[in-house]
Amino acid sequence: MTREIENARITSTMLGVEDHGILTAFVTLEYKSGMQSFGGYCMGNHDRHKRTESGFCADFIVNVLSVVGVEKWEDLIGKHVRADHDSMKVYAIGNLLKDEWFDPKEIT
């Protein structure tokens, strides 16, 4: 698979708990060639009675907001980014105008 950097528009987001109680986040990107999601990492288990480590979750959210240049998750929709991706995965997202990137493997 060939990795490429392509401009994309954020069309939707998801921040919440999936089926098995796993907290996760997605940012859906639209390219000229199609759509792809960035995220989907386990950011902690949802248990109302037990606190779980949330450092990765906070780092992921803050880094996405920073690279895109917004202050709230709700403001991501409609913004443009660059995406380092192949047909299977988005590896990193970058600011459209500055050489600023966020690769989640840097915080894992």
C-alpha positions as CSV (number, residue, x, y, z in Angstrom):
1,M,0.0,0.0,0.0
2,T,1.2,3.4,-0.9
3,R,1.1,6.2,1.7
4,E,0.3,9.7,0.5
5,I,-0.5,13.1,1.9
6,E,-3.8,14.4,0.8
7,N,-6.0,17.4,1.7
8,A,-9.2,16.5,3.4
9,R,-12.3,18.1,4.9
10,I,-13.6,16.9,8.3
11,T,-17.3,15.9,7.7
12,S,-18.2,14.4,11.0
13,T,-16.8,13.5,14.4
14,M,-17.6,10.9,17.1
15,L,-16.6,11.1,20.8
16,G,-18.2,8.5,23.0
17,V,-18.5,5.0,24.3
18,E,-18.8,2.1,21.9
19,D,-20.6,-1.2,22.3
20,H,-18.2,-2.8,24.8
21,G,-17.8,0.2,27.0
22,I,-14.7,1.5,25.2
23,L,-14.3,5.3,25.1
24,T,-13.1,6.3,21.6
25,A,-13.1,9.2,19.1
26,F,-13.2,9.4,15.3
27,V,-12.8,12.2,12.9
28,T,-14.2,11.4,9.4
29,L,-12.2,12.8,6.6
30,E,-13.4,13.4,3.0
31,Y,-10.9,13.4,0.2
32,K,-11.4,13.8,-3.5
33,S,-11.1,10.0,-3.8
34,G,-13.4,9.1,-0.9
35,M,-13.8,9.1,2.9
36,Q,-11.8,7.6,5.8
37,S,-11.8,7.8,9.6
38,F,-8.9,8.9,11.8
39,G,-9.0,7.6,15.4
40,G,-10.8,4.6,16.8
41,Y,-8.2,4.1,19.6
42,C,-9.2,2.7,23.0
43,M,-9.0,5.7,25.3
44,G,-10.3,3.9,28.4
45,N,-13.1,1.7,29.6
46,H,-16.3,3.2,30.6
47,D,-17.3,2.2,34.1
48,R,-19.3,4.7,36.2
49,H,-18.0,3.1,39.4
50,K,-14.3,2.9,38.6
51,R,-12.0,5.6,37.3
52,T,-9.6,4.5,34.5
53,E,-6.5,6.2,33.2
54,S,-7.4,9.0,30.7
55,G,-4.0,10.4,29.8
56,F,-4.1,9.1,26.2
57,C,-7.7,10.3,25.7
58,A,-6.8,13.8,26.8
59,D,-3.7,13.9,24.7
60,F,-5.5,12.6,21.6
61,I,-8.2,15.2,21.9
62,V,-5.9,18.2,22.7
63,N,-3.6,17.2,19.8
64,V,-6.4,16.9,17.3
65,L,-7.8,20.3,18.4
66,S,-4.4,21.9,18.2
67,V,-3.4,20.7,14.8
68,V,-6.8,21.7,13.3
69,G,-6.7,25.0,15.0
70,V,-9.9,25.0,17.0
71,E,-10.7,25.1,20.7
72,K,-13.8,22.8,20.8
73,W,-14.5,19.3,19.4
74,E,-17.7,20.6,18.0
75,D,-15.8,23.1,15.8
76,L,-13.9,20.4,13.9
77,I,-16.7,19.7,11.4
78,G,-16.0,21.6,8.1
79,K,-12.4,22.3,8.8
80,H,-9.6,21.2,6.4
81,V,-6.5,19.2,7.2
82,R,-3.8,17.2,5.5
83,A,-3.8,13.5,6.0
84,D,-0.9,11.0,5.9
85,H,-2.7,7.8,4.8
86,D,-3.0,4.8,2.7
87,S,-6.0,2.8,1.7
88,M,-6.3,1.1,5.1
89,K,-5.3,3.7,7.7
90,V,-4.9,7.4,8.5
91,Y,-1.5,7.6,10.2
92,A,-1.4,11.3,11.0
93,I,-3.3,14.6,10.4
94,G,-1.6,17.9,9.7
95,N,-2.5,21.6,9.7
96,L,-3.4,22.8,6.3
97,L,-1.1,25.8,6.3
98,K,1.6,25.0,8.9
99,D,4.0,22.1,9.1
100,E,2.3,20.8,12.3
101,W,1.3,17.1,12.5
102,F,-0.3,14.8,15.0
103,D,0.6,11.1,14.9
104,P,-1.1,9.2,17.8
105,K,1.8,6.7,18.0
106,E,3.8,9.6,19.5
107,I,1.7,9.5,22.6
108,T,1.2,5.7,23.0
